[in-house]
């Protein structure tokens, strides 16, 4: 192969993107040799991925603590290799994401609820993450003061949806209470997840009460009307609770309360087994 043909061959290849999943491209690691491009992606100053791109094979090798933990190869594009790599390691089987999620929630009023197999993947982002924060009387003022600054933070958050919702609780005495709230859903990428959670926590908009906690979840779990039941705070008199987006959902509030109450008792009963 002549030098001109070699150069043309390399330049026709897919260039490594500036980030990949949780990793940022190490520009100094990019090497072009013959008909292949190789590069490294880092996370917290450690190698996360080593990728190679050629006309016949694109490969991703993932590292954790300096050790290779997964390899995906045999694909004709880096984007395709990336999709297969992520699909082979869903969140519930990823040691890296398990470590990240535990760190996010450690000693903070933050709950991570991530789909075992999210239905959507994006290149090069991986997953789009929703950070859900109920806005009630106890944090409405600080949210109003910090909302613009948060959304102006250099693209850390890609979107903010504010919708009407409720926090519904099952009390110890068996009654159900409903509190009207605004549900603020911040969208971000895996790359910015840790920083975005730190920003929201540091802003002071996350109250200390359990039912107002910040929830981290896959963006596919945002639809209105979804009911997810969680253990409440018995010391404050409620057994279970749920944060529900009502705007855009055709909901009968009385039916929602009845369904929530019945499902809560089933949930509590299942914990005894």
Buried (B, 14 or more C-beta within 10 A) or exposed (E): EEEEEBEEBBEEBBEBBEBBBBBBBBEEBBEBEEBBBBBBBBBEEEBBBBBBBBEEEBBBBBBBEEEEEBEBEEBBEBBBBBBBBBEEBBBEEBEBBBEBBEEBBEEBBBBBEBBEEBEEBBBBBBBBBBBBBBBBEEBEEBBEEBBEEBBEEEEBBBEBBBBBBBBBBBBEEEEBBBBEBBBBBBBBBBBBBBEBBEBBBEBEBBBEBBBBBBBBBBBEBBEBEEEEBBBBBEEEEBBBBBBBBBBEBEBEEEEBBEBBBEBBBEBBEEEEE
